[in-house]
């Protein structure tokens, strides 16, 4: 009797686990960026890990699709000015983080221009670790602070 019961119980547990996984897999994906609308602009904040590898300013393959979507939104806004801002966490030297944030902002601007956004509309700025999304002490690895924000002004 126990021999028949154990496989039945195990089978029920496996089915339960599979149905749970199916529900999780069927859940909608989280957007790759956070979009914020304000009266004078719309902002797209993208975590750096979706755009860049650690210690790099080269756009990752996954970042191309994200920036293509943001470029589409920028083109729909007509001739509105665009600011691309790069940010860093507090790990490493401030001067290095400043330079890396500038290079990443420039890489995103180049990608937007490559997707049909007029380069004359785009300005870039690196903020380094000067405007943290999450306040942290020095040498703290905080992913929310490593981001790029694309700000598109209202027409």
C-alpha positions in Angstrom: 0.0 0.0 0.0 2.8 2.4 0.9 4.6 1.6 -2.3 1.6 2.7 -4.3 1.0 5.8 -2.1 4.6 7.2 -2.3 4.7 7.5 -6.1 1.2 9.1 -6.1 2.3 11.6 -3.5 5.5 12.4 -5.4 3.5 12.7 -8.6 1.2 15.2 -7.0 4.1 17.2 -5.6 5.8 17.3 -9.0 2.5 18.4 -10.7 2.1 21.1 -8.0 5.6 22.3 -8.5 5.2 22.4 -12.3 1.9 24.3 -12.1 3.6 26.8 -9.8 6.5 27.3 -12.3 4.0 27.6 -15.1 2.2 30.4 -13.4 5.5 32.2 -12.6 6.6 31.8 -16.2 3.3 33.0 -17.6 3.5 36.2 -15.4 4.1 39.3 -17.5 7.7 40.4 -17.8 8.9 43.4 -15.8 9.6 46.4 -18.1 13.3 46.9 -18.7 13.1 50.5 -17.7 11.0 52.7 -15.4 9.0 55.4 -17.2 8.0 58.5 -15.3 5.8 61.2 -16.8 5.9 64.8 -15.5 4.3 67.9 -16.8 7.5 69.1 -18.5 9.1 65.8 -19.5 9.1 62.0 -19.6 12.0 60.0 -18.1 13.2 56.5 -18.9 15.5 55.1 -16.2 17.4 52.0 -17.3 19.5 50.0 -14.9 23.1 49.8 -16.1 23.2 46.0 -16.0 20.7 45.9 -18.9 22.9 48.3 -20.9 26.5 47.7 -19.9 28.8 45.0 -18.6 30.7 45.9 -15.4 33.4 48.5 -16.0 32.3 49.0 -19.6 30.6 51.7 -21.7 29.9 49.4 -24.7 26.1 48.8 -25.1 25.2 45.1 -24.5 23.1 43.3 -27.1 20.1 43.3 -24.7 20.4 47.1 -24.5 19.9 47.6 -28.2 16.2 46.7 -28.1 15.6 48.8 -25.0 17.3 51.9 -26.6 15.4 51.2 -29.8 12.1 51.5 -27.9 13.2 54.7 -26.2 14.4 56.1 -29.5 10.9 55.4 -30.9 9.3 57.3 -28.0 11.8 60.2 -28.6 10.9 60.4 -32.3 7.2 60.6 -31.4 8.0 63.6 -29.3 9.0 65.7 -32.4 11.9 68.0 -31.9 11.8 68.0 -28.1 15.2 68.2 -26.5 16.7 65.1 -24.9 19.1 64.7 -22.0 21.0 61.4 -21.5 22.3 61.2 -17.9 24.7 58.6 -16.6 25.1 57.7 -12.9 27.4 55.4 -10.9 27.5 53.8 -7.4 30.1 54.6 -4.8 32.5 51.7 -5.5 35.8 52.9 -6.8 37.3 56.4 -7.2 35.0 59.3 -7.8 37.0 60.5 -10.8 36.8 57.1 -12.4 33.0 56.8 -11.8 32.5 60.3 -13.2 34.3 59.4 -16.4 32.5 56.0 -16.7 29.1 57.7 -16.3 30.0 60.3 -19.0 31.1 57.5 -21.4 27.9 55.5 -20.8 25.7 58.6 -21.4 27.6 59.2 -24.6 27.2 55.6 -25.7 23.4 55.8 -25.1 23.2 59.1 -27.0 25.1 57.5 -29.9 22.7 54.5 -29.9 19.6 56.8 -29.9 21.1 58.8 -32.9 21.8 55.5 -34.6 18.1 54.7 -34.2 17.0 57.9 -36.0 16.9 60.5 -33.3 18.5 63.7 -34.4 21.9 64.1 -32.7 21.4 67.8 -32.3 18.5 67.2 -29.9 20.6 65.1 -27.5 22.8 66.4 -24.7 24.8 64.1 -22.4 25.9 64.5 -18.9 27.6 62.2 -16.5 26.7 62.6 -12.8 29.1 60.0 -11.5 28.2 59.2 -7.9 26.9 62.8 -7.1 23.2 62.1 -7.4 22.5 58.7 -5.8 19.1 57.1 -6.2 19.7 55.3 -2.9 21.9 57.0 -0.3 24.9 54.8 0.5 28.3 55.1 2.2 31.5 55.1 0.1 32.4 51.8 -1.6 28.9 50.4 -1.5 27.8 48.3 -4.5 24.2 49.5 -5.1 22.7 48.5 -8.4 19.9 51.2 -8.2 22.6 53.9 -8.3 24.1 52.5 -11.5 21.7 53.7 -14.1 21.2 55.8 -17.2 18.2 58.2 -17.5 16.9 59.5 -20.8 14.8 62.7 -20.2 12.7 63.9 -23.1 11.2 67.3 -22.8 7.6 68.1 -23.6 6.9 69.8 -26.9 
